[in-house]
């Protein structure tokens, strides 16, 4: 699922983003700074690739192919965020971070990569654009927070852009999965039928439908969590500015 924070480490990571765990040490902090700088640069490469491809083609159709490799590389690189939580250098829930990261990795590899027919769908560009803007802001936020020099503009963007980017990303993800359903059903992709020696069956088509349905309870929870986080983080500053 896309998230405005989901890498995002995603939505629920907002309240602890960029904070260094006590005792993690300078080495862990230095590593996290490097990691976040690299990830920021990676998503900037994707953004530039999208813009250049659009200017060259004069159309937004099929732009996915111009950024396919870096998208797969840097989105898969987000798996390290789960490791960061597991070893304790980032104070976030391993389960929540794992869910949010794996949902994007799943969409990247198990849907968009595996069902090539959907790669030219406009919905792919929709979620890729949302992810790209979100991740540039998110990793920049983490980097400057770790350096204790967080510009207000980045903090504001971190807790404001999700209003549009999160629904945009989720819409793109759902439409992409929906577009993949006929192909998956026709080809039997990743499905396991009986009989087999393990006496086990799995219908990937049904699994994708369940994934789509799961967005119904999860999206509002994550979205309203970010709204609460925005009020907590930016509320005092905005109230102060009104007084001024």
Secondary structure, 3 states (H helix, E strand, C coil): CCCCCCCCCCHHHHHHCCCCCCCCHHHHHHHHHHHHHHHHHHHHHHHHHHHHHHHHHCCCCCCHHHHHHHHHHHHHHCCHHHHHHHHCCCCCCHHHHHHHHHHHHHHHHHHHHCCHHHCCCHHHHHHHHHHHHHHHHHHHHHHHHHCCCCCHHHHHHHCCCHHHHHHHHHHHHHHHHHHHHHHHHHHCCCCECCCCCCCCCECHHHHHHHHHHHHHHHHHHHHHHHHHHHHHHHHHHHHHHHHC
